[in-house]
Amino acid sequence: MSNSLPRLPNQCVGCRSSAQWVNYFRQNRARLRPIPWDEGVAFTSTERVAVIRSIQVFQLGESGEGKHLLRVAERYAQRVGDQDYLEALKMFLAEEHRHADELGRVLDLTGESRLEKEWTDHVFRWLRHRAGLELMIIVLLTGEVMAQVYYAALRRATRSTVLVRLCEQILADEVAHVRFQSERLRLLRRGESRILSMLKTLFEKVLFAAACVVVWHGHRKVFRAANFSFRSFWRRAHAAFRRSLHLRDPRRYVKQTLLSRPRTARKPTATAAFPRPGQDVYS
């Protein structure tokens, strides 16, 4: 058996290790916000028209098993010697499935069915199943950015305590999800040329703009019930997207190994802050 040190991927300023992410997801699982399910879910007729179909679509989108993603991630983890990343990714997917289960529970309590298929979900799944790890993360990140704006609007669009509390939990989870995926993109893009980086950013902007149009069109009843115009929706989504671009910027790299000298500690910044389990960020 070899006694050599394990291989580690390059680290980046402000990034957490995969082991730290595993620890975060464990803590988050143990500190979920209480949701008063025993109160039931009662929508007014106006709320029902605005939110039911939208919740059905998002519930389906959150329910993907991620088998292809895990297969690709497993090969990547073996190649770079970072098995904790695979475990962290499984825990990320478990949180997504929790979102799907709880949204499904809301539908069950209102006597509404769960969707088995929907065209936007089909498109996103088609993209992910034909992509490598980097593109899959880009697609996931686009969805996470849209979710940050959507669940903030859904929380405003209802008076149901159960749904409000659920949206608050999902929003808190999404803060960490965006950082988790963004940091991995930064690691995947280490050492790439500036031109390639600019081309990828351009592609991400096009994908983001397309997602904005699709999400607004499909869920505009929720946004309008929350008093979001398309302009305010765009501004919120674009602000969330800019934050994610900053987090995934490959120019923030610093090469580190187990044998390298410790660098002088930097003063933490707001963008480098690690999300606390249950942290609330969107009002």
Phi, psi and omega in degrees: 000135181288142177259011182291155179293147178294148178284140178235145174290159174302143177259167180226154182302128178085351180281150171261150177288164178299323178297322177293324177293320176302316179297319178300310183297324176297315179297318181297321179298328182274352186233037181292147178291141178291135177241124185282070183300331182293345177284343183077178179235117180236119177256145168289166179299325179292317178297318181301316178298323185283323195247335190301304182300322181295316178297320179302317181293314180292326177298318177295318182296329181279352191264003181300140182285331179074027183297315180294319177301316181293323178296314180294319180294326179295318177297318179297314182298321178293321182293320183264356179073040183229072182292336178297333179297319180297319178295318178297320180294321177297322180287326173299313180296325178297323177292321176299319179292327175298318177301315181297316181298318184284325173295322176297324178294322175300315179298318180299318183291338178262003179076019181259151181276165175260142180284148175258336177204155180197143194295322181292321177296321179297318180296314180296320178294321178300315179299313183296323184284350179246021187235160170276184185300316184298313181292324177298320179293321178300315180296316178298317180297320178301317177295322179294320179296316177298322181296326180299320179282320183298310184290332173295321178289317181299322178298323179283337189274358184223156173254002179292120180299320180300311183291323177298312180295322178296317178298321179297319178295315181296319179299317177297320178296321185295330176303312179290324181298316179297316180294317181302311181289324181294318180296323179291324175299319179299321179291320180295332186261011181299135174081002181280158183290159180294324180296315179298319178299318179294321179295319179295319178297321177299316178299317181296324178293321178295315179298319178299313181299318179296319179296322178300315180297315182295314183294317178298315181298317185281338187230024185296334178296321177293314182296320180290325176295334178269008181064035173263120168280169177299324180296315180291324175300312180299316182297317179294315180295318182293324177296318178295321179295318178299320178298319180291325176298319179297319182293329183264006183297116183290347181286354181268018183281151166220129182283128180225145173226174179297335184261359182282154178289146176297138177276158177299131183297138178261150176293127182300146177245169181297325183286338182267355184296135181277130182299137174277143175305129179080009183297134178258130185228341186247133179244000000 
